[in-house]
Amino acid sequence: MLKNVPLPNFNDVSHPDDHLELIEEANERVDAFTKNRRDTIRNFVVSDFELVGAAIQWLVENRIPCGDSFLEWGSGFGVVTMLAAIEGMDAVGIEVERDLIDQSRRLAEDFDIDAEFVEGSFLPDDRSVIESVIQDFENVDIDSPSAYDALGKSIDEFDLIFAFPWPGEQGYFAAVFDHFAADGALLLTYDGRNQLRLQRRE
Ligand SMILES: C[S@@+](CC[C@H](N)C(=O)[O-])C[C@H]1O[C@@H](n2cnc3c(N)ncnc32)[C@H](O)[C@@H]1O
C-alpha cells in the first residue's frame, strides 16, 4: 500500500550553485540534442530540474529516505540522477534510449559526478503486474529487456525512486512501485505541471 507523504513548498528555496551550474549546461545540451536529432524521441521531455533537485536536497537533509540508494526510472538526460548524486546518494538512472544514456554519461563525466547509467527498461522481467493497468499508458516502452540484471540490483534495493510519468500514467508507475519496491521505499514523481508527489510503501 502507498501512503502520501506531505512535501513543503519549494517555490522560494534558493538552489545551490552546483545544482544550477549542472542544470544550465544540461538545458543547453538538451536544446541542442533535440534540435539536431532527425527523429525525435517521442517519450522524452525533461522535468523541472530546479524543483526536483530542491526536493531531493530536502529529503536527504531531513533523512526521509531509509537509506542512500537512488534510482531514476526513465532517466532521460540523467540530470535528476546527477542531482541525487550531488546530494550524496548512490545514484543510478535506467533509460531505454541509447543516445540518452550516452548524453547522460558524457554530462556526468564533464561535471565529475559519480552517477551510473544503465541502458534498458526500468520494468522488471516479471511484467504480470502491468497487464491489469496496460490500457492506462502509451509512453512507456514495455517491450525492451529489463536493466536490473546488468545493474546487479533489483527494485526492492532502492530507497528512493524518481519518475516523470506522462499525464494519466502516474497510477501505472505507482502500481509497479507498489508491487516491486521494498517496505519503506519512497516514490517521488513529477507531473509536468510543477507538481511533485511523494509516496511511501508500507
Ligand atoms: C518524460 S521523460 C523523463 C526524463 C527524465 N526522467 C526527466 O525527468 O527529465 C521519460 C523517459 O523515460 C524513458 N522510458 C520510457 N519507457 C521506458 C522504460 N520502459 N524503461 C526505461 N526508460 C523508459 C523515455 O525514453 C524518456 O527518456
PDBQT file of the ligand as one rigid body, heavy atoms in Angstrom, charges set to zero:
ROOT
HETATM    1  C1  LIG A 301       9.088  12.038 -19.579  1.00  0.00    +0.000 C 
HETATM    2  S1  LIG A 301      10.754  11.522 -19.888  1.00  0.00    +0.000 S 
HETATM    3  C2  LIG A 301      11.524  11.972 -18.332  1.00  0.00    +0.000 C 
HETATM    4  C3  LIG A 301      13.034  12.095 -18.391  1.00  0.00    +0.000 C 
HETATM    5  C4  LIG A 301      13.703  12.373 -17.058  1.00  0.00    +0.000 C 
HETATM    6  N1  LIG A 301      13.298  11.418 -16.037  1.00  0.00    +0.000 N 
HETATM    7  C5  LIG A 301      13.404  13.765 -16.547  1.00  0.00    +0.000 C 
HETATM    8  O1  LIG A 301      12.719  13.858 -15.532  1.00  0.00    +0.000 OA
HETATM    9  O2  LIG A 301      13.836  14.737 -17.147  1.00  0.00    +0.000 OA
HETATM   10  C6  LIG A 301      10.555   9.745 -19.786  1.00  0.00    +0.000 C 
HETATM   11  C7  LIG A 301      11.778   8.948 -20.188  1.00  0.00    +0.000 C 
HETATM   12  O3  LIG A 301      11.507   7.567 -19.945  1.00  0.00    +0.000 OA
HETATM   13  C8  LIG A 301      12.104   6.801 -20.977  1.00  0.00    +0.000 C 
HETATM   14  N2  LIG A 301      11.425   5.490 -20.986  1.00  0.00    +0.000 N 
HETATM   15  C9  LIG A 301      10.196   5.160 -21.480  1.00  0.00    +0.000 A 
HETATM   16  N3  LIG A 301       9.914   3.871 -21.219  1.00  0.00    +0.000 NA
HETATM   17  C10 LIG A 301      10.980   3.358 -20.547  1.00  0.00    +0.000 A 
HETATM   18  C11 LIG A 301      11.283   2.087 -19.996  1.00  0.00    +0.000 A 
HETATM   19  N4  LIG A 301      10.421   1.066 -20.054  1.00  0.00    +0.000 N 
HETATM   20  N5  LIG A 301      12.461   1.922 -19.363  1.00  0.00    +0.000 NA
HETATM   21  C12 LIG A 301      13.361   2.945 -19.279  1.00  0.00    +0.000 A 
HETATM   22  N6  LIG A 301      13.133   4.176 -19.781  1.00  0.00    +0.000 NA
HETATM   23  C13 LIG A 301      11.951   4.387 -20.393  1.00  0.00    +0.000 A 
HETATM   24  C14 LIG A 301      11.929   7.652 -22.209  1.00  0.00    +0.000 C 
HETATM   25  O4  LIG A 301      12.862   7.307 -23.233  1.00  0.00    +0.000 OA
HETATM   26  C15 LIG A 301      12.171   9.055 -21.640  1.00  0.00    +0.000 C 
HETATM   27  O5  LIG A 301      13.520   9.418 -21.731  1.00  0.00    +0.000 OA
ENDROOT
TORSDOF 0
